[in-house]
């Protein structure tokens, strides 16, 4: 089953809305939302980047997603960094357990680790809430992401070549919009929004041209990628404004 670019954008928008609601409910809900996003990403990541053994990659990414969100909830960024490093070991051991001759081994390991790193970044949504300004920062970045996606959906087809500019403009505008309704430094939210919009543009440029991106599972995975990466922006913003 195929998935259009507009449908993929809507999935990202729904994901951002779910995260926004989870952030409002607290760390436990955010950790659960992070695991769900990791599961969605895991289902299609191997197909998106054409890995030779999808099952192994999927199992590793799911395990890392659960572990990373648990560590982010109970511990801190230092321990989360250990999870990121241990991911390389887990990916290698998982490949050694294969009995199919291990074709394209280097590509398989690097792809598995890349997907795992994304879900580790996504766990930073949970860790962001542990900071004093964490809820505000998370809401600011998610608002920026949502506005950027909405603007990208609304632009006419004739202007699709400018989608990357639209992403960055939308992110900046979303930050400005959030600033109007929150007690936050005038420069912080717009700059964070611009960073989030740049992440959307970057991953759109890198991954959307892959042939599998038009299929359902890889498309849903691609929709989750910017949500995972944007967590880094939220955590950084929380550090800045705390």
C-alpha positions in Angstrom: 0.0 0.0 0.0 1.3 3.4 -0.9 1.5 6.6 1.2 1.6 10.0 -0.3 3.8 12.8 1.0 0.8 14.6 2.3 -0.4 11.5 4.2 3.1 11.1 5.7 3.0 14.8 6.8 -0.3 14.1 8.5 1.1 11.1 10.3 4.0 13.4 11.6 1.4 16.0 12.7 -0.6 13.4 14.6 2.7 12.2 16.2 3.5 15.7 17.3 0.0 16.1 18.7 0.3 12.9 20.7 3.7 14.0 22.1 2.2 17.4 23.0 -0.5 15.7 25.0 1.9 13.2 26.6 4.2 16.1 27.7 1.2 17.7 29.3 0.4 14.5 31.2 3.9 14.0 32.5 7.1 11.9 32.2 5.4 8.5 32.3 3.0 9.4 29.4 5.9 10.9 27.5 8.0 7.8 28.0 5.1 5.6 26.7 4.7 7.9 23.7 8.4 7.7 23.1 8.2 3.9 23.0 5.3 4.0 20.6 7.2 6.3 18.3 10.1 3.9 18.5 7.9 0.9 17.6 6.5 2.7 14.6 10.0 3.7 13.5 11.2 0.2 14.0 8.5 -1.4 11.8 9.7 0.3 8.6 13.2 1.5 9.2 14.9 -1.5 7.6 12.6 -1.3 4.5 13.2 2.5 4.2 16.9 2.2 3.9 16.8 -1.3 2.3 18.6 -3.4 4.9 19.1 -7.1 4.0 17.7 -8.5 7.3 14.7 -6.4 8.5 13.8 -8.7 11.4 17.1 -8.3 13.2 17.1 -4.5 12.8 13.5 -4.3 14.0 14.1 -6.3 17.1 17.2 -4.3 18.1 15.5 -0.9 17.5 12.5 -2.0 19.6 14.7 -3.2 22.4 16.7 0.0 22.4 13.6 2.2 22.3 12.2 0.5 25.4 15.6 0.6 27.2 16.3 4.2 26.3 12.9 5.6 27.5 13.2 3.6 30.7 16.7 5.0 31.3 15.6 8.5 30.4 12.8 8.2 33.0 14.7 6.7 35.9 18.2 8.1 35.3 19.9 10.9 33.3 21.6 11.9 30.1 24.9 10.3 31.1 23.2 6.9 31.4 21.4 7.5 28.1 24.8 8.1 26.5 25.8 4.7 27.8 22.7 3.2 26.1 23.7 4.9 22.9 27.2 3.4 23.1 25.9 -0.1 24.1 23.6 0.0 21.0 26.6 -0.6 18.8 27.5 -3.7 20.8 23.9 -5.0 20.7 23.7 -4.4 17.0 26.9 -6.4 16.4 25.9 -9.3 18.6 22.5 -9.5 17.0 24.2 -9.8 13.6 26.5 -12.5 14.8 23.4 -14.6 15.8 22.2 -14.6 12.2 22.4 -17.8 10.2 21.8 -16.5 6.7 25.4 -16.0 5.7 25.3 -12.3 6.8 25.2 -10.6 3.4 26.0 -6.8 3.4 27.0 -7.1 7.0 28.5 -3.6 7.4 25.5 -2.0 5.8 23.2 -4.0 8.1 25.0 -3.0 11.3 25.4 0.7 10.4 21.7 0.9 9.4 20.6 -0.8 12.6 22.7 1.4 14.7 21.5 4.5 12.9 17.8 3.6 13.6 18.7 2.8 17.2 20.4 6.2 17.7 17.2 7.9 16.4 15.1 6.2 19.1 17.7 7.1 21.7 17.4 10.8 20.6 13.6 10.4 20.9 14.0 9.4 24.5 15.2 12.9 25.2 11.6 14.0 25.2 11.2 12.1 28.5 14.5 13.5 29.9 13.6 17.0 28.9 10.7 17.0 31.4 13.1 16.5 34.3 14.5 20.0 33.8 12.8 23.0 35.3 11.8 24.5 32.0 11.3 21.1 30.3 7.6 21.2 29.7 7.8 24.7 28.2 10.7 23.8 26.0 9.0 20.6 24.8 5.8 22.4 24.0 7.7 25.2 22.2 9.5 22.8 19.9 6.4 20.6 19.2 4.4 23.7 18.4 7.2 24.8 15.9 7.2 21.3 14.3 3.4 21.3 14.0 3.3 24.7 12.4 6.1 23.8 10.0 4.3 20.6 8.9 1.0 22.4 8.5 2.6 25.1 6.2 4.3 22.3 4.2 0.9 20.6 3.7 -0.8 23.9 2.6 1.7 25.1 0.1 0.6 24.6 -3.5 2.2 21.9 -5.7 3.8 24.6 -7.8 5.9 25.7 -4.8 6.9 22.2 -3.7 10.5 22.9 -4.6 10.6 25.5 -1.8 9.4 23.0 0.9 12.7 23.2 2.8 12.4 27.0 3.1 8.8 26.5 4.2 9.9 24.0 6.9 12.4 26.5 8.3 10.0 29.4 8.0 7.2 27.4 9.6 9.4 26.3 12.5 10.5 29.9 13.2 6.9 31.1 12.9 5.8 28.4 15.3 8.4 29.5 17.8 7.1 33.1 17.5 3.5 31.9 18.0 4.5 30.0 21.1 6.3 33.0 22.5 3.1 35.0 22.4 1.5 32.6 24.9 4.4 31.8 27.1 6.8 33.5 29.5 10.0 32.7 27.6 12.9 34.7 26.3 12.0 36.5 23.0 14.8 34.8 21.1 14.7 31.3 22.5 11.5 29.8 21.0 12.0 31.2 17.5 15.6 30.0 17.3 14.6 26.6 18.6 11.7 26.6 16.1 14.2 27.4 13.3 16.4 24.5 14.4 13.4 22.1 14.5 12.4 23.3 11.0 15.9 22.8 9.7 15.8 19.2 11.1 12.6 18.6 9.2 14.1 20.0 6.0 17.3 17.9 6.4 15.6 14.6 6.9 13.1 15.4 4.1 16.0 16.1 1.8 17.9 12.9 2.8 15.1 10.3 3.1 12.0 11.3 1.2 13.7 10.5 -2.2 14.3 6.9 -1.3 11.9 4.7 -3.3 10.5 2.9 -0.3 9.4 6.2 1.3 6.2 6.0 -0.8 5.1 2.8 0.8 3.0 2.6 4.0 5.5 1.2 6.6 8.6 3.0 5.4 6.4 6.2 5.1 5.2 6.0 8.6 8.8 5.4 9.8 9.9 8.5 7.9 7.1 10.5 9.6 8.6 9.6 13.0 12.2 10.5 12.2 12.0 14.3 12.7 10.0 13.8 15.9 12.9 11.8 17.3 15.5 14.2 16.2 13.6 17.3 17.4 13.9 16.0 21.0 17.5 17.1 20.9 16.3 20.7 20.2 13.8 20.5 23.0 16.4 19.3 25.5 18.9 22.0 24.4 16.2 24.7 24.7 15.3 23.5 28.2 19.0 23.8 29.2 19.2 27.3 27.8 16.1 28.7 29.5 16.3 26.8 32.8 
